[in-house]
Amino acid sequence: MLIKQLIRETLELQGFRIESVEKKDSELLVTIQADLRYHPRCGVCGTPGDYRDTLSERRFRHVPIWGIDVNLAYTPCRVSCSECGGIHVELMPWAAGKKRLTRALAVTIATWARQLTWQQVARQFGCSWGTVATAVAYVVAFGLAHRDLSGITHIGIDEISRQKGHVYLTNVYDLKTGTLIWSGEGRSIESLEAFFSFFGPERTKQLLGICCDMWPAFINAVKAKAPQATLVFDKFHIVRKLTEAVDTVRRQEITEKGKEHKKLVAGSRYIWLKNPWNLTDGQKASLDTLEKLNLTIHRAYLLKESFRDFWQSPTKEDAAKYLEQWYSWANESEIIPMQEVAKLIRRHEDNILTYFDMPISNGIAEGLNNKAKVISHRAYGFRTAKNYILNLYHCMADLAMPTTLHCYV
């Protein structure tokens, strides 16, 4: 097969023809000419239009062949379009929008960028990190423009730390499909209001359930923008609060009782924090020994574990009764960190009990947030929040990719 024919098989060239293929230094230069049998098409609406004038030559990078760089050279014209009423650069079907990449190369680079870091992909294709970012931006824009957001009824809202110093992103997930719907900077009320503005009033009215943590900014935004939806506070967030309180008790007890006590409980941190069924045989044996010492940490641990029974309540009324009992245990314990968590739960009791009206949780969101952290750590961070959000959409939103004549991956 001739190189010219091979390139023709991988590009959309209706209305164009390959004039020549030359080997120049370490690249193949493919010169493309307009096929005069066809009218040039408007680059905005795709409608055939009238020739206006000719621009300067442009070059587009194509997928390498056997490690040899391939560049396309074409001199575009401008078109007077009667359909959209303007003068626009003609449509070049091989191009990735206004980028100097072919659509095939952009899709190929973006496909690898889902598996590797952008820096690794750049080295693989012999291009810059910015070129990879450009390719990902092109396919993400295509995917966002072509995705269907109708039918979303249950969403989860969670924040993720982007870098040290309390720098956050707010992520919104579809709890039914487990995909990312929206991501934005910050975790303020304005951040979540930006999501509802993007989502639109019609789709917002269709929301039946919203799950989030007890962050006041999220609560206020949800109540203002989607009052008809059932607001449920995430049970994993509540368990995390209890776990943090137990760890606070452990550290306080070590400080109060000194070095001898520290030696006694050395290496026991994760025994108190892990789920009982996840303990190793050695940790179970250590827990049995520590239980006999009447430690404050052990009483805090029992309070944490007893809260699990709340989620197993058969009805909402039974759950409310169990909460009252648990509040009594927490107050009688005189363990301040546990009492503080009990006060927090009491303040938000109504939207914790709504779990029994609509049993949704952010378990999917927590898993996706962990995936987002892996994406960030794998790349050793991203230069800007915009690029990080771009990659989250690319890897977690299940977006469609532009079609190409040939699949390179």
Secondary structure by P-SEA (a helix, b strand, c coil): ccaaaaaaaaccccccccccccccccbbbbbbbbcccccccccccccbbbbcccccbbbbbccccccbbbbbbbbbbbbbccccccccccccccccccccccaaaaaaaaaaaacccaaaaaaaacccaaaaaaaaaaaaaaaaaccccccccbbbbbccccccccbbbbbbbcccccccccccccccaaaaaaaaaaacaaaaaaccbbbbcccaaaaaaaaaccccbbbbccaaaaaaaaaaaaaaaaaaaaaaacaaaaaaacccccccccccccccaaaaaaaaaaaacccaaaaaaaaaaaaccccccccaaaaaaaaaaaaaaaaaaccaaaaaaaaaaaaacccccccccccccaaaaaaaaaaaaaaaaaacccccaaaaaaaaaaccccccccccccccc
